[in-house]
Amino acid sequence: MSVGRRERFETLYRSHGATVRAFVRRRMGASETDDVVSEVFLIAWRRLDDVPADPLPWLLGVARRVVANARRSQARSISLHERLGQEGSAREEAADVPVERDPRVLRALASLGEGDQEVLLLVAWDELRREQAAKVLGVSAGAFAVRLYRARRRFARALAAEDGLESRVDERPLVSEAL
């Protein structure tokens, strides 16, 4: 193992480990977070030469795929337990994550589809630029911009419904302030 390779990996982990952990934690239970983050950085180690100059979107894209694989694996496991007549293992709720957010915003967000939630969270909570978020999802910046626009509109409607408002609202300021 070359010293330069090791130092590059350690710098990558120190710079982005906490962000990757937070990204995974919002999508998985606490008990799975360490395993998923470990797998993300194992992949980063194996593919260190493929990691781009701006590594965060690449790492979050890897994390997104690892989370999806973990969820599929969980679903298969639960299904197997049910078929065998055993009680399936319950997934730890993400509610134990301390979130200092407005409950009405969280309810409005939860009412959206998974795709809309992911687009909004990448921009609002993960604080990625549109170009970075597009890389995480593996889509063009233009396609991401369209998804974000539509997700913001649906979120604004859900938030207005949460507040009991019937009238149209200006979605952009409402979304950026709420999230």
Buried (B, 14 or more C-beta within 10 A) or exposed (E): EEEEEEEBBEEBBEEBBEBBBBBBBBBBBEEBBEEBBEBBBEBBBEEBEEBEEEBBBBBBBBBBBBBEEBBEEBEEEBEEEEEEEEEBEEBEEBEEEEEEEEEEBBEBBEBBEEEBBBBBBBBBBBEBBBEBBBBBBEBEEEEBBEBBEEBBBBBBBBBBEBEEEEEEBEBEEBBEEBB
